[in-house]
Amino acid sequence: MTKPIDRLLYLEMARRFVPTVDRRETRIPYRGKVKFRVFGLTLSGEILDISANGVYVATDYEVEMETALELVFSMQEENSAVIQAKGRVAWVNCKNDKNKKSFPSGFGVELIAITEESNRALKNYVEKHRR
């Protein structure tokens, strides 16, 4: 590995050797509808948890890891701020092979491009609801 260190590459490599490496971001339980665009189709799901850098989308639509997508959802408590972001599917929770048994089918999304306004609203929400 060379400098500067890519965070994702570092975590991926660390997980191979230390399976308990966990994410840094606090996940907050959240319920809200989400529209996502993938493969030229607009589909819908429900967000079950949220962090400053990602969301879990519960849906019956199956997508593969690393799939690029666009998300749009409204933050109820943040003056109904509309969050628009681009992301990638970081992990999948399939019907037949669930990584998180307590979650319904769906996938985790890492947000990779988000407007400044959306980012601010998302971070405000997470900060307000931290335990």
N, CA, C and O atoms as a MOPAC input file, in Angstrom:
PM7 MOZYME 1SCF
protein

 N      0.85600 1    -1.16200 1     0.00000 1
 C      0.00000 1     0.00000 1     0.00000 1
 C      0.90900 1     1.23400 1     0.00000 1
 O      1.91500 1     1.28100 1     0.70900 1
 N      0.54100 1     2.21200 1    -0.79400 1
 C      1.33900 1     3.42800 1    -0.89600 1
 C      0.58900 1     4.61600 1    -0.32000 1
 O     -0.62600 1     4.56200 1    -0.13400 1
 N      1.31600 1     5.68900 1    -0.03800 1
 C      0.70100 1     6.92400 1     0.46700 1
 C      0.30900 1     7.78700 1    -0.70800 1
 O      0.98300 1     7.69400 1    -1.73400 1
 N     -0.71400 1     8.61500 1    -0.65900 1
 C     -1.64600 1     8.69600 1     0.44900 1
 C     -2.54100 1     7.45800 1     0.48400 1
 O     -2.84000 1     6.86200 1    -0.55100 1
 N     -2.95700 1     7.08900 1     1.67600 1
 C     -3.74800 1     5.87400 1     1.85400 1
 C     -5.19600 1     6.14100 1     1.48900 1
 O     -5.80400 1     7.09000 1     1.98400 1
 N     -5.74500 1     5.30500 1     0.62500 1
 C     -7.15700 1     5.35500 1     0.26400 1
 C     -7.93600 1     4.67100 1     1.38700 1
 O     -7.67700 1     3.50800 1     1.69500 1
 N     -8.88400 1     5.37500 1     1.99900 1
 C     -9.64100 1     4.85400 1     3.13900 1
 C    -10.30900 1     3.52900 1     2.82100 1
 O    -10.23000 1     2.59400 1     3.61700 1
 N    -10.96700 1     3.43000 1     1.66600 1
 C    -11.67800 1     2.20300 1     1.31200 1
 C    -10.71600 1     1.04200 1     1.10900 1
 O    -10.98000 1    -0.07500 1     1.55600 1
 N     -9.60900 1     1.30300 1     0.44100 1
 C     -8.60600 1     0.26300 1     0.22200 1
 C     -8.02800 1    -0.20100 1     1.55300 1
 O     -7.83700 1    -1.39700 1     1.77200 1
 N     -7.75200 1     0.75000 1     2.44000 1
 C     -7.21900 1     0.42000 1     3.75500 1
 C     -8.18900 1    -0.46600 1     4.53900 1
 O     -7.78600 1    -1.49500 1     5.08100 1
 N     -9.46800 1    -0.07100 1     4.60100 1
 C    -10.45200 1    -0.84600 1     5.35000 1
 C    -10.65500 1    -2.23000 1     4.74800 1
 O    -10.78800 1    -3.21300 1     5.47700 1
 N    -10.67900 1    -2.30900 1     3.42300 1
 C    -10.82800 1    -3.59800 1     2.76100 1
 C     -9.66700 1    -4.52900 1     3.13200 1
 O     -9.87900 1    -5.70300 1     3.43600 1
 N     -8.45800 1    -4.00200 1     3.10500 1
 C     -7.28900 1    -4.80400 1     3.44100 1
 C     -7.31400 1    -5.18600 1     4.93200 1
 O     -7.01000 1    -6.32500 1     5.28600 1
 N     -7.66800 1    -4.24700 1     5.78200 1
 C     -7.71400 1    -4.52100 1     7.21500 1
 C     -8.75000 1    -5.58900 1     7.54300 1
 O     -8.51200 1    -6.42300 1     8.41700 1
 N     -9.88800 1    -5.58300 1     6.86600 1
 C    -10.93900 1    -6.57200 1     7.13400 1
 C    -10.48200 1    -7.99400 1     6.81000 1
 O    -10.97400 1    -8.95300 1     7.40500 1
 N     -9.55800 1    -8.13400 1     5.88500 1
 C     -9.03400 1    -9.47100 1     5.57100 1
 C     -8.29100 1   -10.06100 1     6.76000 1
 O     -8.32500 1   -11.27100 1     6.98400 1
 N     -7.61600 1    -9.19900 1     7.52200 1
 C     -6.79500 1    -9.66600 1     8.62300 1
 C     -7.47300 1    -9.54300 1     9.98800 1
 O     -7.18600 1   -10.31500 1    10.90300 1
 N     -8.35900 1    -8.58200 1    10.11500 1
 C     -9.06200 1    -8.34600 1    11.37200 1
 C    -10.54800 1    -8.24600 1    11.05600 1
 O    -11.03900 1    -7.16500 1    10.73200 1
 N    -11.26600 1    -9.35700 1    11.14500 1
 C    -12.66600 1    -9.35900 1    10.71400 1
 C    -13.58600 1    -8.44600 1    11.49900 1
 O    -14.70600 1    -8.18500 1    11.06200 1
 N    -13.14400 1    -7.95400 1    12.64800 1
 C    -14.02000 1    -7.09800 1    13.44100 1
 C    -13.82000 1    -5.61500 1    13.18800 1
 O    -14.38200 1    -4.79700 1    13.91600 1
 N    -13.03300 1    -5.23400 1    12.17400 1
 C    -12.87900 1    -3.81500 1    11.86200 1
 C    -14.26900 1    -3.27000 1    11.53400 1
 O    -14.96600 1    -3.79200 1    10.66400 1
 N    -14.64800 1    -2.24000 1    12.22800 1
 C    -15.99800 1    -1.70200 1    12.08400 1
 C    -15.95100 1    -0.32200 1    11.46800 1
 O    -14.90100 1     0.32000 1    11.41800 1
 N    -17.09200 1     0.12100 1    11.00300 1
 C    -17.17000 1     1.45500 1    10.41300 1
 C    -17.00800 1     2.50300 1    11.49900 1
 O    -17.28000 1     2.25300 1    12.67400 1
 N    -16.56400 1     3.66900 1    11.09000 1
 C    -16.35700 1     4.76700 1    12.03600 1
 C    -17.64500 1     5.53800 1    12.28200 1
 O    -17.82800 1     6.10300 1    13.36000 1
 N    -18.51300 1     5.57100 1    11.32900 1
 C    -19.71000 1     6.39800 1    11.41200 1
 C    -20.77500 1     5.76200 1    12.29700 1
 O    -20.98000 1     4.54800 1    12.27300 1
 N    -21.43700 1     6.58900 1    13.06600 1
 C    -22.56200 1     6.14800 1    13.87400 1
 C    -23.76400 1     5.93700 1    12.97000 1
 O    -24.09700 1     6.80300 1    12.16100 1
 N    -24.41400 1     4.79400 1    13.10400 1
 C    -25.62500 1     4.50500 1    12.34100 1
 C    -26.82400 1     4.85700 1    13.20900 1
 O    -26.88000 1     4.49100 1    14.38300 1
 N    -27.77400 1     5.56500 1    12.62800 1
 C    -28.96500 1     6.01300 1    13.33800 1
 C    -30.17900 1     5.31700 1    12.72400 1
 O    -30.34600 1     5.34900 1    11.50500 1
 N    -31.03200 1     4.68500 1    13.54400 1
 C    -32.26400 1     4.11800 1    12.98800 1
 C    -33.06200 1     5.23300 1    12.30300 1
 O    -33.14400 1     6.35200 1    12.81000 1
 N    -33.63200 1     4.91900 1    11.17400 1
 C    -34.33300 1     5.92900 1    10.38000 1
 C    -35.39000 1     5.21700 1     9.54200 1
 O    -35.15400 1     4.11100 1     9.05700 1
 N    -36.51300 1     5.82100 1     9.37500 1
 C    -37.56200 1     5.28300 1     8.50000 1
 C    -37.95900 1     6.35800 1     7.51500 1
 O    -38.41700 1     7.43300 1     7.90300 1
 N    -37.78400 1     6.06700 1     6.24900 1
 C    -38.17000 1     7.02200 1     5.22900 1
 C    -38.10400 1     6.41000 1     3.84800 1
 O    -37.26700 1     5.55200 1     3.57000 1
 N    -38.98200 1     6.85500 1     3.00300 1
 C    -39.01400 1     6.37400 1     1.61900 1
 C    -37.83600 1     6.93700 1     0.84200 1
 O    -37.39200 1     8.05800 1     1.09200 1
 N    -37.33700 1     6.15200 1    -0.09700 1
 C    -36.23000 1     6.56900 1    -0.95000 1
 C    -36.50200 1     6.12300 1    -2.38000 1
 O    -37.01900 1     5.03200 1    -2.61800 1
 N    -36.15400 1     6.96600 1    -3.30600 1
 C    -36.16500 1     6.61300 1    -4.73700 1
 C    -34.70700 1     6.46700 1    -5.13500 1
 O    -33.86500 1     7.27700 1    -4.74700 1
 N    -34.41500 1     5.43600 1    -5.90600 1
 C    -33.05600 1     5.28100 1    -6.38700 1
 C    -33.07000 1     4.91600 1    -7.86000 1
 O    -33.94700 1     4.19700 1    -8.33700 1
 N    -32.07700 1     5.42900 1    -8.56300 1
 C    -31.97100 1     5.20800 1   -10.00100 1
 C    -30.76200 1     4.33200 1   -10.25400 1
 O    -29.63800 1     4.66100 1    -9.87500 1
 N    -31.02200 1     3.20400 1   -10.90600 1
 C    -29.97400 1     2.24400 1   -11.20600 1
 C    -30.29600 1     1.57400 1   -12.53500 1
 O    -31.44500 1     1.21400 1   -12.78900 1
 N    -29.29300 1     1.40700 1   -13.37600 1
 C    -29.46400 1     0.78400 1   -14.69900 1
 C    -30.53800 1     1.47600 1   -15.53000 1
 O    -31.22300 1     0.82700 1   -16.32000 1
 N    -30.69200 1     2.79500 1   -15.35800 1
 C    -31.67100 1     3.55100 1   -16.12100 1
 C    -33.09500 1     3.42000 1   -15.61000 1
 O    -34.01900 1     3.95400 1   -16.22400 1
 N    -33.29300 1     2.72200 1   -14.49900 1
 C    -34.62900 1     2.53900 1   -13.91800 1
 C    -34.72600 1     3.30000 1   -12.60500 1
 O    -33.75800 1     3.36900 1   -11.84700 1
 N    -35.89900 1     3.87100 1   -12.33600 1
 C    -36.14400 1     4.49900 1   -11.04800 1
 C    -36.95800 1     3.52700 1   -10.21000 1
 O    -38.06100 1     3.13800 1   -10.59400 1
 N    -36.41000 1     3.13600 1    -9.06500 1
 C    -37.03400 1     2.15900 1    -8.18200 1
 C    -37.20200 1     2.77800 1    -6.80500 1
 O    -36.71900 1     3.88200 1    -6.55400 1
 N    -37.88600 1     2.07300 1    -5.91300 1
 C    -38.09900 1     2.63900 1    -4.57900 1
 C    -37.79800 1     1.61600 1    -3.49400 1
 O    -37.74600 1     0.41000 1    -3.73300 1
 N    -37.60400 1     2.14400 1    -2.30200 1
 C    -37.33800 1     1.31700 1    -1.13500 1
 C    -37.56300 1     2.13700 1     0.10800 1
 O    -38.16200 1     3.21200 1     0.06400 1
 N    -37.07600 1     1.62100 1     1.21800 1
 C    -37.20000 1     2.32800 1     2.49100 1
 C    -35.84400 1     2.34500 1     3.17600 1
 O    -35.16400 1     1.32200 1     3.25100 1
 N    -35.45700 1     3.49800 1     3.67000 1
 C    -34.21300 1     3.61000 1     4.42100 1
 C    -34.49200 1     3.13900 1     5.84800 1
 O    -35.45400 1     3.57700 1     6.47900 1
 N    -33.64000 1     2.24000 1     6.35100 1
 C    -33.80300 1     1.73100 1     7.71400 1
 C    -32.78700 1     2.29900 1     8.68500 1
 O    -33.06400 1     2.40900 1     9.88000 1
 N    -31.61200 1     2.66300 1     8.18700 1
 C    -30.65900 1     3.37000 1     9.03500 1
 C    -29.82600 1     4.30500 1     8.17600 1
 O    -29.75400 1     4.18100 1     6.95300 1
 N    -29.19900 1     5.24900 1     8.87300 1
 C    -28.54500 1     6.33300 1     8.15000 1
 C    -27.29200 1     6.75600 1     8.93100 1
 O    -27.25800 1     6.68500 1    10.15900 1
 N    -26.28700 1     7.18700 1     8.20600 1
 C    -25.09200 1     7.76800 1     8.82200 1
 C    -24.71600 1     8.98100 1     7.99000 1
 O    -25.38500 1     9.29700 1     7.00600 1
 N    -23.65500 1     9.65600 1     8.37800 1
 C    -23.21500 1    10.81800 1     7.61600 1
 C    -22.70300 1    10.42600 1     6.23700 1
 O    -22.61500 1    11.26900 1     5.34400 1
 N    -22.36100 1     9.14200 1     6.05700 1
 C    -21.77700 1     8.70600 1     4.78400 1
 C    -22.50700 1     7.56200 1     4.10000 1
 O    -22.00000 1     7.01200 1     3.12200 1
 N    -23.69000 1     7.18700 1     4.59000 1
 C    -24.36600 1     6.07400 1     3.94400 1
 C    -25.74100 1     5.80400 1     4.50300 1
 O    -26.16100 1     6.38900 1     5.50200 1
 N    -26.43700 1     4.89100 1     3.82500 1
 C    -27.78500 1     4.48100 1     4.22300 1
 C    -27.95500 1     2.99200 1     3.94600 1
 O    -27.24300 1     2.41400 1     3.12500 1
 N    -28.91000 1     2.38100 1     4.64400 1
 C    -29.32100 1     1.02600 1     4.30800 1
 C    -30.67600 1     1.12600 1     3.63900 1
 O    -31.60300 1     1.70500 1     4.20500 1
 N    -30.80700 1     0.57000 1     2.43800 1
 C    -32.05100 1     0.61700 1     1.66900 1
 C    -32.68400 1    -0.77200 1     1.68600 1
 O    -32.11800 1    -1.73000 1     1.16100 1
 N    -33.86000 1    -0.86700 1     2.29200 1
 C    -34.62500 1    -2.10900 1     2.27400 1
 C    -35.45300 1    -2.12100 1     0.98500 1
 O    -36.22500 1    -1.19800 1     0.72500 1
 N    -35.28600 1    -3.16000 1     0.19700 1
 C    -36.00500 1    -3.27700 1    -1.06500 1
 C    -35.94600 1    -4.71900 1    -1.55200 1
 O    -35.04500 1    -5.47000 1    -1.18000 1
 N    -36.89600 1    -5.09600 1    -2.37400 1
 C    -36.88300 1    -6.44000 1    -2.96700 1
 C    -36.06800 1    -6.47600 1    -4.25100 1
 O    -35.81500 1    -7.55300 1    -4.79000 1
 N    -35.65300 1    -5.31000 1    -4.74800 1
 C    -34.84800 1    -5.27200 1    -5.97000 1
 C    -33.41100 1    -5.67200 1    -5.62900 1
 O    -32.81000 1    -5.15200 1    -4.68900 1
 N    -32.88600 1    -6.59100 1    -6.40300 1
 C    -31.52100 1    -7.05200 1    -6.14400 1
 C    -30.53300 1    -6.32000 1    -7.02700 1
 O    -30.73600 1    -6.18800 1    -8.23400 1
 N    -29.46500 1    -5.84600 1    -6.41500 1
 C    -28.36400 1    -5.20700 1    -7.13100 1
 C    -27.06700 1    -5.82900 1    -6.64100 1
 O    -27.02600 1    -6.43000 1    -5.56700 1
 N    -26.02800 1    -5.68600 1    -7.41200 1
 C    -24.73900 1    -6.25900 1    -7.04200 1
 C    -23.88000 1    -5.23700 1    -6.31000 1
 O    -24.08200 1    -4.02900 1    -6.44000 1
 N    -22.92800 1    -5.73400 1    -5.54700 1
 C    -21.97400 1    -4.84900 1    -4.88100 1
 C    -21.25300 1    -4.01700 1    -5.92500 1
 O    -21.02800 1    -4.46100 1    -7.05100 1
 N    -20.89400 1    -2.80500 1    -5.53400 1
 C    -20.17600 1    -1.83400 1    -6.36300 1
 C    -21.04300 1    -1.18900 1    -7.44100 1
 O    -20.53900 1    -0.39400 1    -8.23400 1
 N    -22.33200 1    -1.51300 1    -7.48900 1
 C    -23.22200 1    -0.87900 1    -8.46000 1
 C    -23.37400 1     0.59700 1    -8.12300 1
 O    -23.62300 1     0.95100 1    -6.97000 1
 N    -23.22600 1     1.45300 1    -9.11600 1
 C    -23.42100 1     2.89500 1    -8.93200 1
 C    -24.90800 1     3.21100 1    -9.01300 1
 O    -25.63200 1     2.62300 1    -9.81600 1
 N    -25.36000 1     4.14300 1    -8.17600 1
 C    -26.76800 1     4.54300 1    -8.21200 1
 C    -26.91600 1     5.97900 1    -7.73300 1
 O    -25.99000 1     6.57100 1    -7.17900 1
 N    -28.09400 1     6.51500 1    -7.96100 1
 C    -28.44200 1     7.85200 1    -7.48300 1
 C    -29.61300 1     7.70400 1    -6.53100 1
 O    -30.53000 1     6.92100 1    -6.78400 1
 N    -29.58600 1     8.45900 1    -5.42800 1
 C    -30.62700 1     8.40300 1    -4.40700 1
 C    -31.28800 1     9.76000 1    -4.23700 1
 O    -30.65100 1    10.80200 1    -4.39000 1
 N    -32.57500 1     9.73000 1    -3.91900 1
 C    -33.30300 1    10.94900 1    -3.55200 1
 C    -34.26400 1    10.57600 1    -2.43600 1
 O    -35.06400 1     9.65000 1    -2.56400 1
 N    -34.16500 1    11.33200 1    -1.31700 1
 C    -35.09700 1    11.12200 1    -0.21500 1
 C    -35.23700 1    12.40600 1     0.57400 1
 O    -34.41900 1    13.31800 1     0.45800 1
 N    -36.28300 1    12.46400 1     1.37700 1
 C    -36.56900 1    13.66200 1     2.16000 1
 C    -36.29400 1    13.39300 1     3.63300 1
 O    -36.68600 1    12.35600 1     4.16900 1
 N    -35.62000 1    14.33400 1     4.28100 1
 C    -35.35900 1    14.24700 1     5.72100 1
 C    -36.51200 1    14.92500 1     6.43900 1
 O    -36.64800 1    16.14800 1     6.38600 1
 N    -37.34200 1    14.13700 1     7.11100 1
 C    -38.53500 1    14.68100 1     7.75000 1
 C    -38.21300 1    15.78900 1     8.74500 1
 O    -38.89300 1    16.81500 1     8.76300 1
 N    -37.20100 1    15.60300 1     9.56300 1
 C    -36.91700 1    16.56100 1    10.62900 1
 C    -36.05200 1    17.74000 1    10.20100 1
 O    -35.98500 1    18.73200 1    10.92700 1
 N    -35.41300 1    17.67100 1     9.09700 1
 C    -34.52400 1    18.74100 1     8.65500 1
 C    -35.24700 1    19.66400 1     7.66400 1
 O    -34.78500 1    19.87600 1     6.54300 1
 N    -36.37700 1    20.20200 1     8.09700 1
 C    -37.19100 1    21.09000 1     7.25700 1
 C    -37.51700 1    20.43900 1     5.92100 1
 O    -37.56700 1    21.10100 1     4.88400 1
 N    -37.73800 1    19.13500 1     5.96600 1
 C    -38.04100 1    18.34400 1     4.76500 1
 C    -36.99300 1    18.52500 1     3.67300 1
 O    -37.31300 1    18.55900 1     2.48500 1
 N    -35.73700 1    18.64100 1     4.09400 1
 C    -34.63800 1    18.78500 1     3.12500 1
 C    -34.62900 1    17.58400 1     2.19500 1
 O    -34.73300 1    16.44100 1     2.63900 1
 N    -34.50500 1    17.84900 1     0.91700 1
 C    -34.42400 1    16.78100 1    -0.07000 1
 C    -32.94600 1    16.43800 1    -0.25100 1
 O    -32.13900 1    17.28200 1    -0.64000 1
 N    -32.61800 1    15.19400 1     0.03700 1
 C    -31.24100 1    14.71900 1    -0.07500 1
 C    -31.07000 1    14.06400 1    -1.43700 1
 O    -31.79000 1    13.12800 1    -1.78700 1
 N    -30.11600 1    14.56400 1    -2.19100 1
 C    -29.78100 1    13.98600 1    -3.49000 1
 C    -28.31400 1    13.60100 1    -3.43500 1
 O    -27.46000 1    14.40600 1    -3.06200 1
 N    -28.03200 1    12.36200 1    -3.80800 1
 C    -26.65400 1    11.89000 1    -3.72500 1
 C    -26.40400 1    10.78100 1    -4.73400 1
 O    -27.32600 1    10.11500 1    -5.20600 1
 N    -25.14100 1    10.60800 1    -5.04300 1
 C    -24.70400 1     9.45600 1    -5.82400 1
 C    -23.99800 1     8.53100 1    -4.85100 1
 O    -23.34700 1     8.98200 1    -3.90800 1
 N    -24.12900 1     7.25500 1    -5.08400 1
 C    -23.50900 1     6.30100 1    -4.18400 1
 C    -23.12400 1     5.02100 1    -4.89900 1
 O    -23.32200 1     4.85300 1    -6.10200 1
 N    -22.56700 1     4.13200 1    -4.10100 1
 C    -22.22800 1     2.80900 1    -4.59900 1
 C    -22.73800 1     1.79300 1    -3.59600 1
 O    -22.76700 1     2.05200 1    -2.39300 1
 N    -23.13600 1     0.64400 1    -4.09400 1
 C    -23.60800 1    -0.42500 1    -3.21800 1
 C    -22.37900 1    -1.02500 1    -2.52700 1
 O    -21.52100 1    -1.63100 1    -3.17000 1
 N    -22.31300 1    -0.84400 1    -1.20700 1
 C    -21.16100 1    -1.29200 1    -0.43500 1
 C    -21.31800 1    -2.72700 1     0.05600 1
 O    -20.33300 1    -3.45100 1     0.20500 1
 N    -22.56500 1    -3.13600 1     0.30700 1
 C    -22.83200 1    -4.51200 1     0.71100 1
 C    -24.27600 1    -4.86300 1     0.41300 1
 O    -25.13300 1    -3.98600 1     0.30300 1
 N    -24.53400 1    -6.14700 1     0.28400 1
 C    -25.85600 1    -6.63100 1    -0.12800 1
 C    -26.38400 1    -7.60300 1     0.92000 1
 O    -25.63400 1    -8.41100 1     1.46900 1
 N    -27.66700 1    -7.51500 1     1.18500 1
 C    -28.35600 1    -8.40500 1     2.11800 1
 C    -29.46700 1    -9.11900 1     1.35100 1
 O    -30.63000 1    -8.72300 1     1.41800 1
 N    -29.10000 1   -10.16900 1     0.62400 1
 C    -30.03500 1   -10.88800 1    -0.25400 1
 C    -31.00000 1   -11.76200 1     0.53600 1
 O    -30.72700 1   -12.15400 1     1.67000 1
 N    -32.13400 1   -12.05700 1    -0.09200 1
 C    -33.12100 1   -12.95400 1     0.51900 1
 C    -32.49500 1   -14.29000 1     0.89600 1
 O    -32.72500 1   -14.80600 1     1.99000 1
 N    -31.70200 1   -14.84800 1    -0.02000 1
 C    -31.14900 1   -16.19200 1     0.16700 1
 C    -29.83500 1   -16.21800 1     0.93500 1
 O    -29.40300 1   -17.28300 1     1.37600 1
 N    -29.19100 1   -15.06600 1     1.10300 1
 C    -27.88500 1   -15.01700 1     1.76000 1
 C    -27.77400 1   -13.72100 1     2.55600 1
 O    -27.14500 1   -12.75900 1     2.11600 1
 N    -28.39500 1   -13.71100 1     3.73400 1
 C    -28.43200 1   -12.48500 1     4.54000 1
 C    -27.20300 1   -12.35300 1     5.41900 1
 O    -26.88800 1   -13.24100 1     6.21200 1
 N    -26.51000 1   -11.22100 1     5.26500 1
 C    -25.39500 1   -10.89100 1     6.14200 1
 C    -25.90100 1   -10.39200 1     7.48500 1
 O    -25.32500 1   -10.69200 1     8.53100 1
 N    -26.98700 1    -9.62400 1     7.44400 1
 C    -27.61600 1    -9.09400 1     8.66000 1
 C    -29.00900 1    -9.69200 1     8.74100 1
 O    -29.93600 1    -9.22500 1     8.07900 1
 N    -29.14800 1   -10.71100 1     9.54100 1
 C    -30.42800 1   -11.43800 1     9.63600 1
 C    -31.55600 1   -10.55400 1    10.15500 1
 O    -32.71800 1   -10.78400 1     9.82300 1
 N    -31.23200 1    -9.55000 1    10.96300 1
 C    -32.26900 1    -8.69400 1    11.53900 1
 C    -32.80100 1    -7.66000 1    10.54000 1
 O    -33.80000 1    -6.99500 1    10.81400 1
 N    -32.14500 1    -7.52100 1     9.39000 1
 C    -32.57700 1    -6.56700 1     8.36900 1
 C    -33.31800 1    -7.29500 1     7.25900 1
 O    -33.00200 1    -8.44100 1     6.94100 1
 N    -34.30700 1    -6.62500 1     6.66800 1
 C    -34.94900 1    -7.21200 1     5.48700 1
 C    -33.99800 1    -7.14700 1     4.28700 1
 O    -32.93100 1    -6.54100 1     4.37200 1
 N    -34.37800 1    -7.75600 1     3.20000 1
 C    -33.56500 1    -7.71800 1     1.98300 1
 C    -33.31400 1    -6.27900 1     1.57100 1
 O    -34.17000 1    -5.41000 1     1.73000 1
 N    -32.11900 1    -6.04400 1     1.03500 1
 C    -31.75600 1    -4.70400 1     0.60000 1
 C    -30.25600 1    -4.58700 1     0.44700 1
 O    -29.56400 1    -5.56900 1     0.17700 1
 N    -29.75300 1    -3.34900 1     0.62500 1
 C    -28.32300 1    -3.12400 1     0.44100 1
 C    -27.88200 1    -1.85400 1     1.15600 1
 O    -28.66500 1    -0.93100 1     1.38300 1
 N    -26.60300 1    -1.84400 1     1.50100 1
 C    -25.98800 1    -0.67100 1     2.11000 1
 C    -25.35800 1     0.17600 1     1.02100 1
 O    -24.71500 1    -0.34100 1     0.10700 1
 N    -25.54800 1     1.47900 1     1.12700 1
 C    -25.01700 1     2.40900 1     0.12800 1
 C    -24.02100 1     3.34900 1     0.79000 1
 O    -24.31600 1     3.96500 1     1.81300 1
 N    -22.85000 1     3.44900 1     0.19900 1
 C    -21.89600 1     4.47200 1     0.60300 1
 C    -22.13300 1     5.67700 1    -0.29000 1
 O    -22.11500 1     5.56100 1    -1.51500 1
 N    -22.35600 1     6.83800 1     0.32200 1
 C    -22.57200 1     8.06100 1    -0.44800 1
 C    -21.21900 1     8.58000 1    -0.91600 1
 O    -20.32200 1     8.81800 1    -0.10700 1
 N    -21.07900 1     8.75200 1    -2.22400 1
 C    -19.77900 1     9.18100 1    -2.74800 1
 C    -19.80500 1    10.57900 1    -3.35600 1
 O    -18.75400 1    11.19200 1    -3.54100 1
 N    -20.98300 1    11.08100 1    -3.66300 1
 C    -21.11500 1    12.45300 1    -4.17000 1
 C    -22.44700 1    13.00100 1    -3.66000 1
 O    -23.51100 1    12.43500 1    -3.91100 1
 N    -22.35800 1    14.11200 1    -2.94100 1
 C    -23.56000 1    14.68100 1    -2.33600 1
 C    -23.41200 1    16.20200 1    -2.34100 1
 O    -22.31100 1    16.72100 1    -2.15800 1
 N    -24.51700 1    16.91100 1    -2.54800 1
 C    -24.45000 1    18.36700 1    -2.54400 1
 C    -24.11000 1    18.85000 1    -1.13300 1
 O    -24.37100 1    18.15600 1    -0.15000 1
 N    -23.53700 1    20.02400 1    -1.04800 1
 C    -23.16400 1    20.58800 1     0.25100 1
 C    -24.38600 1    20.74600 1     1.15000 1
 O    -24.32700 1    20.44100 1     2.34100 1
 N    -25.48000 1    21.21600 1     0.58600 1
 C    -26.71700 1    21.40700 1     1.35500 1
 C    -27.24800 1    20.07100 1     1.88100 1
 O    -27.64100 1    19.96800 1     3.04300 1
 N    -27.25700 1    19.05800 1     1.02400 1
 C    -27.71400 1    17.72800 1     1.43700 1
 C    -26.80100 1    17.15900 1     2.50900 1
 O    -27.27400 1    16.57100 1     3.48200 1
 N    -25.50100 1    17.33000 1     2.33900 1
 C    -24.53700 1    16.82100 1     3.29800 1
 C    -24.73400 1    17.46200 1     4.66600 1
 O    -24.66600 1    16.78800 1     5.69400 1
 N    -24.97600 1    18.75900 1     4.66800 1
 C    -25.20000 1    19.49200 1     5.91600 1
 C    -26.45700 1    18.97500 1     6.62400 1
 O    -26.42800 1    18.75300 1     7.83500 1
 N    -27.55200 1    18.78000 1     5.89400 1
 C    -28.80100 1    18.29500 1     6.48400 1
 C    -28.62600 1    16.88200 1     7.04700 1
 O    -29.12600 1    16.57600 1     8.12900 1
 N    -27.92500 1    16.03700 1     6.31900 1
 C    -27.68000 1    14.66100 1     6.75800 1
 C    -26.84400 1    14.64600 1     8.03900 1
 O    -27.17500 1    13.93900 1     8.99100 1
 N    -25.77800 1    15.41700 1     8.06000 1
 C    -24.91100 1    15.45900 1     9.24700 1
 C    -25.64900 1    16.05300 1    10.44900 1
 O    -25.47100 1    15.58500 1    11.57400 1
 N    -26.47200 1    17.07400 1    10.22300 1
 C    -27.26200 1    17.65500 1    11.31600 1
 C    -28.18800 1    16.61200 1    11.92900 1
 O    -28.30100 1    16.51800 1    13.15100 1
 N    -28.84200 1    15.83800 1    11.08800 1
 C    -29.75900 1    14.79700 1    11.56200 1
 C    -29.00600 1    13.76400 1    12.40300 1
 O    -29.44800 1    13.39700 1    13.49200 1
 N    -27.88000 1    13.30500 1    11.89500 1
 C    -27.10000 1    12.28600 1    12.61500 1
 C    -26.62400 1    12.83400 1    13.95400 1
 O    -26.69900 1    12.13300 1    14.96300 1
 N    -26.13800 1    14.06200 1    13.98200 1
 C    -25.66400 1    14.65800 1    15.22900 1
 C    -26.79200 1    14.78400 1    16.25700 1
 O    -26.58200 1    14.52200 1    17.44100 1
 N    -27.97200 1    15.17900 1    15.81600 1
 C    -29.11700 1    15.33200 1    16.72800 1
 C    -29.53500 1    14.01600 1    17.35800 1
 O    -30.00200 1    14.00000 1    18.49700 1
 N    -29.37600 1    12.90400 1    16.63300 1
 C    -29.91600 1    11.61900 1    17.08100 1
 C    -28.86200 1    10.65000 1    17.61800 1
 O    -29.16600 1     9.48600 1    17.88000 1
 N    -27.64700 1    11.11900 1    17.77900 1
 C    -26.60600 1    10.26400 1    18.38300 1
 C    -26.98700 1     9.93800 1    19.81300 1
 O    -27.61000 1    10.74100 1    20.50800 1
 N    -26.60700 1     8.76400 1    20.23100 1
 C    -26.93800 1     8.34600 1    21.60500 1
 C    -25.89600 1     8.80600 1    22.56700 1
 O    -26.00600 1     8.54800 1    23.76600 1

